[in-house]
Structure formats: C-alpha cells, structure tokens
Amino acid sequence: MPSWDRRTPQQQAKVRDAALRRQLRDAVGPFSPFWRGRFTALRVPAASVKTAADLAKLPAVGERDVCPSGDPADAARLVLQADEAGFALHAYGPDLRKALVHRLTGAARYRRAVEAETRPTTFHFAGRGLRFPVASTRNDLDLVARAGARAWSVLGLTPADVLVSAVPVAASLDHVFLSYAALGAGAPALFPGADPAAVGDALRMVPATVLAVRPEDAVDVLSALDLGGVRTVLLVGAPSEETRTAVAEAAGDRRVLALWGPGEGRVMWAECAPGSGWHTYPDLDYVELVDPETGATPNGAGGEVTVTQLGFKGSALLRWRTGDVVAEGLATDACPKCGRTVPRVPAEVSTSHLHVRVNLRHTDDEQHVDLRAVAGALAGRNDLAGWLVEVVPSPREHESDLVILVVPTGDETEAAVGAYRDVRAVAGVTPSQVVVVTPEELAARRPPADTGAPRVVVRR
C-alpha cells in the first residue's frame, strides 16, 4: 500500500475504518467511563460502529457534554481506564504479541509494556470555557512524534533544519507538538520561550533555519531580532489573512508557513504552501465538519471542525466538537501544490459565533461563554413556550450583557427563576437578566426567519 499521504480515497477509507473499529471495540467502548455511559444511554453497542457512516450517527460532543456541571475534573471520564487484564482481552494483536514476548523475559518488562499502552504519563491543557487536562500515554507520544515527522515533511523541512521556538514553553498543544515534531523528524531544536531576548540569544548560539512563533507575536518578534540564517518562519496557530500578509512583509524573502490543530487534540496539521490547507493524517484522526448550531452534517459546505482520534489512548475523543469553524468544506482531491491526497482542512479557521468572549458586568475578567450550553439549558425546559439568548452591549464601556428572554407556559416567576438557575448550573455563567416577554415581543426580537438564524443572537 502507498505511503500515508499518497493513498487513494478508497485506500484511506479502508485504513480509517479498520482503525475506527479497533478504537471503538478495543479501547473506547470497554475503557472510557464517559463513552461507556453514553453508548448505554444511546443504546448503541460500541462494537457496532464499524465505519465512518456508523460514526456519523453518534451525536457530536464537546466540553460541556463531558463537564456538564462546569467542573473540569469531569474531563477525567474521557481517559481510558485499562489494567493488565483488560489489556490482554482487548489489545491489538501485534501489541499483545509484543507484550507477551516481554512477559517471557520477566513480569516487570511485561508490566512496563502494558503501562506504555494504558497509563497516562503526559498532559497538556486545553478547553475554551473550561481549562482541562488532555492525557497521553507513552505510546501516544510515539504517535505524536510520528505525526510531527509527517508535519515536518509537509512543511518541506528536513533533519538538517535547526529549530528555534519563540512559542511559550507551557503545557499546551503548541509547545508539546512542536517538541515532538522536531524529535520525530530528528531535527535539533531549542525552546527558549517567548522572551525576545532569550530567543535572540538562542539564534546567536545555533545556526537556526526555522523560527517558530505564534501568529499574534510574529511581527513584533521578526522586527526585534536579527534572524541570521533563518529561512522559514513557522506560524504556530491559524493566522488570519491579514496577519499572514503582515508577517510575510516582515519576513522579507523568507518562507512563511503555518502549523495548526484543535487544542484538545494530540496532533497539529501543516500546510505545504501558504493557504494550501491543513494536511491531516487519515490513519491517526478522522476529521468531519458539522453544523455549529445543530450538529448535523452539512452538504459540502463549511462547518465546525470535529475530530475523532484513531489509535490514541489517554483521553479518547470521538466526534469532538472543537469550536473551530471553516467556511468551506474539506478538500479531498490531491493537493495542487504538493500532490498529497490526504483530506485538507481549509486554511481560514475562526471561532464559532456560538463561542463568545464577553466582559459581563458582574465579573472583572473577560469570560468565555459557550452559547450552545446556554441554549441547551433552556431547550430542555417544558415550562417555556419560547426563548431567546442575546449577547448585547452593556451601558458600561467594554462590557456585555447576557440576556435571556423567555415566554413561560405557566407561572412567570417560577419559569424565570428556573431558567436562571439552569443556565448558571449547566453553562457555568450567570445571566445578566432573565426577561419575561410575550410571544409577539419575542418574535420581534428574533432575526428574520429566512436567515435561518438560531435562537442565539450576538448583537455587538
């Protein structure tokens, strides 16, 4: 079979579906507390999900589904809970045979082999409204390094390249993946952090050919430093078109490429040329787009990036809603720039309009609000004949109000208080106001019906 990036769509589907069956049958189904409960609630056996078409029947989930109370500790339910007995029952054949060979030479070696597959050892933090850890096992890190070597190749880099990173040294996907990408590619790398003086010192110490930097920092860093022999400026994050243009001007004749991936994942995707799209790894992750409002699969249009990880243990993600949206569909033809046949996510990535950052008047700090969680808290109430969520400018400068409009079916006070409590408990945010209105008043506040607008409106 051809290499990972030259397979036909039929070959990709065969490899993907085989990996999906193993992931559901031998990892997520038996060992994920969250997904075991969810499959039971859906009355769908995990082993019945054998193809991408089967997977699409499962509702996509996000951080508020996993942490409904707003407690990040609930994200531990995503982590696979396997022991030696479970490993022996469900391990993939080659992995089990390798572990049994270790067992013949001693119990300690067998235990280490099992732990490398099942025991989380490394974590990075992710999330939008919540900050929660994403776990990786020792063997997961091997997959991260493999994906990193692939990204290195897509970027047109080689082991001879020397990386200096101006990305903050932190437990973030950006830093962790960049570290393992250099490791997997066999390329020297220095990580002095985001301090320009420390980055400048590193550039003077080594013959760097690649400078990695966050898009929002790139122009300032490039303007402040003597880049010497740097030939490639690597933006770690999805830049806007305006940012990309500004960085290209500051970089002069150097190449400017980018690396991006959803923060809850374990891998990042690279572009082979500016704007070519993010080249995914179809044997390590299955990428879909869903409607940000309904979760339905759009017909060839853009949508919210949704990821299913294949082969990874640690925190298991299935149809994970990232909150990142693209305006166009996935490209599945051969890349016109490099010829790779892997699916490509469009280069222009933005945050869903249902994820907003607001300064609410009762808090001093900017707060992330997932309006889908707010809507979900209201949608389940049978004492409301109608409702609308609005984010509107506050009379106070640089602040916003989260206003809930409700049309009760019975007692107005009980309905309003109940809506207030549910939004606070489920969405983790306190509404500025809950206003009781008539059906006519609610209809007047909603956008025109022909726009297809949801019952969530952001008025800025």
N, C-alpha and C positions, 0 to 999 in steps of 0.2 A: 504494500500500500504506500502511496506517496507520503511525503512528509506532512506535518500538521497543517502547513499553510498552503498546500498545493492540491488538496483533495477536492473531488467533485462534491456538489451538494448531496448526492446520494451516499457517497462515502462518509461525509461528515455526519449525515443523519444516522448511519449505521453505528458509527463510533459513539455518537452522542447518546443514542437510545440504549446501547449496551451499558454505558457508564451511568445513565439515569436509572436503569433497572437495579444495578448494583447499589447505587446510592440510596434508593428508596427501600429496597428489600433487606440490605445487609448493614445499613448504617442508620439512616434517619428513622425508618419505621420502628425498629426494635429499641433504639437507644436514645432518641430525642424526647425528653419529657413533654416539651411543647407540642411537637408534631404527633406524638403518640396520642395525646389527648385530642388534638384537632382531627386526626383521622377517625377517631372514635366518634366524635361529635358529628362529623360529616358522613359517617357510616360508609367510609371508603377504605378498604384494606390497602396499606401502603404497597404491598406486592402487586396490586392491580394496576399501578401506574407504571407502564412499560414503555411508553413513547411520549414524545413532546405533545402530541394531541391529547393523550390522557392527562398530562400535567396541566394543560390549559384549562381543564375542567375544575381544578382546585382554585379557590379564591386566593388572589394575591394578598400578601400580608405585609405589614410594616411595623415600625417600632411600637406604635400604640396598641397593635394587636397582641404583641408579646408582653408589653408592660402596660396593661390597661389601667392600673392604679397610679401610673406615673412613677413607680419605683424602679430605678434602673437595675436593681438586684434581680428582677424577674427575667432579665435577659439571660441569666444562667440557665433557664429552661431550654435555651437553644443548644446548649453544649451537650454533646453526646456523652452518655453515662455508660461506659462499657467496662467490663472487667475481663480477667483471663478466660473465664468460662464462656462469656458472651463472645469474646474474640474468636475462640475456637469454633463456635457454632456458626458465626456469620462472616468470618474473614474471607476475602477474595482468595481463590485457590493458590496462586503464586505466593501471596503474602503468608498464607498459612504454612505452605511447604517450607518456605524460608525460615519461619519461626520454629517449626518442628525440627529442622536441622540444628538450629541453635540449642533446642532443648536436649538433643542428644549429647551435646558437649557441656551441659550444665544448666541447672534451673535458673541461675542468675542471668545468663545470656538470653534465655527464653523470655524471662520477665522483662528484660530491657527491650527486647524486640516488640513485645506486646505493648509496653508503655510508649514506645516511639509511635505506635499507631493510634493509641487510645487516650493518652494522658496529655491534657493541655499544659504547655510549658511557656508559651509566649502570648502576650496580649497587646493589642493596640486599642485605642479608644475611638469611638465613632458615635454617630447619632446627631439629630437635629434638635428636636425638643428635649431629648434626653441624652445624657452622656453615659454610654455603657461600654464595657469591655468586649472585644471580639477575640475569641480564643483560637489558638493554633497549636496543633501537636507537633512533635519533632518531624514526623513525616510530612505534615502540611508544609513545613518550611522548605522541604525539598521541592514540593510542587511550586511554591512561591519562587524559589531560585530558578526552577525550570522556566516558569513564565517570565521571570526577569531576563533570562538569557534570550528568550524569544523577542521580548520588547527591545532589548539591546540591538538585535539583528534588524528588526523592523526600522529602527532609528538610523540604520546604516552605520552603527558603531562596531568596533572590533575589540578584542582583548588588548590591543595595543593602545587604545584610548585610555586616558587618565582623567578620572572624575574628581572635581571639587564641588561639594554641595553647599549652597547657601540656604538650603531648606532647614528650618528649625529642627534641632535634634529633640525628638519627642516621641511618645508612644502613639504615633499617628501612622496611617497607611502610607502617606507620602514618604516619610523617612524610612519606615521599615521596608517598604517595597524597593525603594531606591538602593538601600543597603544590599538586599538580596539580589537585585538585578546585577549590580556590579560583581557580587560574589559568583552568581551563576554564569556570568559572562567571562569570569576570570580577569576582570579589569581592576587595576589599582584604583582606590577611592579614598578620599579624605572627607570628613564630615565636621568642619569647624563650627557649624551652626550659622545663624542668620546675622551675626555681628559683622558688619562690613570690614572692620579692622582685622578680625580673625580670618575672614575669607581672603583678604588681601595678603596676609601673612602666608596662608596656605598656597596661594597662587605663586608666591615667590619661592616657596620651598620645592615645588614639584613642577614638572613640565606638563601642566594641565592642558587637555584638549577639549574637555567638556565642562561647562559650568552649569549646574542645576540650580534653579531659583524659582520661587513662586511667582506667578504672573503679576500679582499686585506689588511685588518688590522689585521686579526686574529692571525697570527703567532707572530707578534710583541706584541700584547696585551696579549696573553697567556704567552709569555716569560717574560713579565714585571710584572705580577700580581700574588699574592697569591690567588688562586681560591677557597680555602677552601672547602666548601661542594658542589660546583658546580658539577652536574652530567651530564649536557647536554650543549654542545657548539652549539649554533644555528647560522648558517651562513645565513645572510640576504642578499640574492643575489645568482645568479647561479655560483657556483665555477667551475673552470676547474678541470680536473682530477689531475693535478699536485698540484694545490692549496689544493684540498681536502686531498691528501696524506700528504702534509706538515702540514696541520692543525691537522690531525689525529695523527701524530707523536708528535706534540707539546702538544696535549690534553691528551696524555697518555691513561689511561683506561676510559676516559670519552667518552660518546656518541657524535658523530659529525653528525648533521643533518642540513638540509637547508630549506629555505623558499624563494620562488621567484615568481614574477609576472611581466607582462609588465607594465612599468611605467605609461602609460596612463590609465590603468585600475583602478578599485577601490579595487580589492582583490589580494591577493597573494596565491600561492598554496604551499603545503607542501609535503615532502616525508616521507614515513613511515620507510624507511631504506635507508642507503646511496646508491644512484644511482637507487632507485626504480622508479623514475619518479615523476613528479609533479601532484598530485591528484587534479583534477579540480572539480568544482561544477556544474553539468549539468543543474540544475534548476536556476542557477544565471548567468552562462556565457556559451556560445556555442563557442567552440574552433575549428577552422579549420586550415589547412595548405594550403598555396598557393605557386605557383612558384614565387620566388622573382623577376624574370625578367618579366614574362608575366602576373602574377596574376591568371593564370589558376590553377585548382585543380589538384595536382599530383596524380598519380595512386598508392597509397600505399607507396610512397616514402616520404622523408622528405620535408621540405619547410619552408616558413616564417609563423610564428605564427600569426594568425588572430583571433580577438576576437569580439564577439557580446554579449553585456551585456543584461541581462534579468531582468526586474523588477526595474532597476535603472532609476532614473530621472536625474536631473542635466545635466551633459554633456553626451549626448547619443552617444554611439559608436556602429556602425553596420559594420561588416566585416572590422574591423580596423586593418590595417597592422602595426605591431609593430616594424618591422625592426629586430626582433629576429628570428633566424633560427635554425632548428634542422635537423640532418642528417637522422633521421628515422621517420617513420610515428607514429601517435598517437596509443597508446596501448588501446584497448577496451575490452580485456579479464579481468578476475578477477586478481587483483594484487597477484602474487605468494607469497608476503611477508605478506600481511595483509588481503587478501581476498576481499577488496573493489572492487566494479565493475565499478567505475567511470572511464571515459577516463583519460589517463595519458599522459602528455607531456614528451618526453624523457629528461633525466636529463642533457645531454650535450647541452647547449644553447650558441650560439655565435651570433655576429652581422653580418647581411647580408654583403656580399662583395660589395654590391652596396651602403652601408653606409660606408664612409671612413672618417678618421680624418687626415687632412694634414696641414702642415705649408706652406701656399702659400707665395711666395716671397714678395708680396705687403702687407702682414699683419704680425704683430708681434706675434700674438697668434695662437695657434692651432685652426683650424676651421673645423667644421663638414660639410661634403658635401654629400647630397643625390644624387648619380649619376643618379637615376631614374628621378629626377626632371630635371637634365641637359639633359638627353635623351629625356624627354617629350617636352622640349622646342625646340629641333631640329626636332623631329618626325613630328611636325605639319607644317613644312615649305615646301611649294611646289616649292621653288626655289633651293632646294638641291636634287641632284640625289643620293647622298650618304653622309654619315658622320661617324665619329668615335670619341669617347671620350676616352682620355688617361690620367691617372694619372701617371706621370713619375718622377724619381728622378731629382732634380734640381742640377745644378753645385754648388749651395750653400749647405753647410752641414746642414743636418736635415731638409731640405725643399723639397717640391714637386712642380711640375708644373701641372696645369690643362690645357691640350692641346686639342683643338677642331680641327679635320681635316674635311674639307668639300670639296665636289665636286659640284660646282654650275652648274645650268642649264642655267644661263644667265650671267648677269654682275657679275664678280667675287668680285669687291669691295662692291657692294650693298649686295650681299649674305653674305659675311664675316662680314660686319658691322651689318647686321640684326641678324645673328646668335649670335654675341657677345652681342647685346642688349637684345635679348630674354633670353639667359642663365642668364644674370645678373638680369633681371626682374623676371623671373619665378623661378629660382633656388636660387636666393639670393647670388650668388657667381660670382666674376669677373674672367673670364678665363685668364690664363697667356698668351696664344697665340691662335689665330684662324688662321689656316694654310690652304691655298687653295692647293689642290693636284689633280692629275689626277686619274681616276678610277683605273688604274693599280697600282699607288702608294698606294692608299687606300687599295686595295686588298692585297698588300704585307704587310701592317701593321696589317691587321686583323689576328686573330688566325686561325689555320686550321679549315675548315668548319665542319669537322667531330667531333669537340669537342662540337658543339652546343653553342659556346660562343656568348654572346650578342655583341652589338655594343658599349660596355663599357669595357675598359681594364685597369687594375691596374698593372703597372709594377713597382715593388719595388725591 
